[in-house]
Amino acid sequence: MLNIIKARFLRDGEPYGREYSYLTQQPVAVGDIVQAETQRGVADLVVTALNVPEEEVEAFKDKLKYIIGKKPAESVEE
């Protein structure tokens, strides 16, 4: 199922800036850390809203990008 979500970029592990809309076919929840391709490479974002109404993004719907997926769990060194 295609879902429109909103997310904020992370800086030093904290959300900052405005919310951006993305498409996803993967199940995500508010607070999940996801990754998306940007002009500067892959970036981490935190999901801030789910099920965004299509009417809210109608003006730029054709420019929405997909998230790559949830951020992989970082390996813990022992």
C-alpha positions as CSV (number, residue, x, y, z in Angstrom):
1,M,0.0,0.0,0.0
2,L,1.4,3.4,-1.0
3,N,1.5,5.9,1.9
4,I,2.4,9.6,2.0
5,I,4.4,10.4,5.1
6,K,6.1,13.5,6.5
7,A,9.6,13.5,8.0
8,R,12.2,15.9,9.3
9,F,15.9,15.7,8.7
10,L,18.2,14.8,11.6
11,R,21.1,16.9,12.8
12,D,23.2,15.4,15.5
13,G,20.5,12.9,16.1
14,E,17.8,15.6,16.6
15,P,15.0,16.6,14.2
16,Y,15.4,20.0,12.7
17,G,13.9,22.2,10.0
18,R,10.6,21.8,8.3
19,E,8.7,18.6,7.4
20,Y,9.1,17.1,4.0
21,S,6.6,14.7,2.3
22,Y,7.7,11.3,1.0
23,L,6.2,8.2,-0.4
24,T,6.6,4.7,1.1
25,Q,5.3,1.3,0.4
26,Q,6.9,0.0,3.6
27,P,5.2,0.1,7.0
28,V,6.6,2.8,9.2
29,A,5.6,4.5,12.4
30,V,5.9,8.0,13.8
31,G,9.4,8.2,15.4
32,D,11.0,5.7,13.0
33,I,14.3,6.7,11.5
34,V,14.2,6.3,7.7
35,Q,16.6,7.0,4.9
36,A,16.0,9.0,1.7
37,E,18.2,9.9,-1.3
38,T,19.0,13.7,-1.4
39,Q,21.1,15.9,-3.5
40,R,23.9,15.4,-0.9
41,G,23.5,11.6,-0.7
42,V,21.6,9.4,1.6
43,A,20.1,11.2,4.6
44,D,18.5,10.1,7.9
45,L,15.0,11.4,8.7
46,V,12.6,10.9,11.5
47,V,8.9,10.1,10.6
48,T,6.6,12.8,12.0
49,A,3.2,12.0,10.3
50,L,1.5,9.1,8.6
51,N,-1.4,8.9,6.1
52,V,-1.0,12.5,4.8
53,P,-4.0,13.3,2.6
54,E,-3.2,13.3,-1.1
55,E,-4.9,16.7,-1.4
56,E,-2.2,18.2,0.9
57,V,0.5,17.4,-1.6
58,E,-1.5,17.7,-4.8
59,A,0.5,20.7,-6.1
60,F,3.8,18.8,-6.1
61,K,2.7,15.2,-6.0
62,D,4.7,14.3,-9.1
63,K,7.9,15.4,-7.4
64,L,7.6,13.3,-4.3
65,K,10.4,10.9,-3.7
66,Y,10.3,7.4,-2.0
67,I,12.1,6.7,1.2
68,I,14.8,4.0,0.8
69,G,13.6,2.3,3.9
70,K,14.2,2.2,7.6
71,K,17.7,2.9,8.8
72,P,19.5,-0.4,9.3
73,A,20.4,-1.2,12.9
74,E,24.0,-0.1,13.5
75,S,26.3,-2.9,14.5
76,V,27.6,-2.8,18.0
77,E,31.3,-3.4,18.5
78,E,32.3,-5.4,21.5
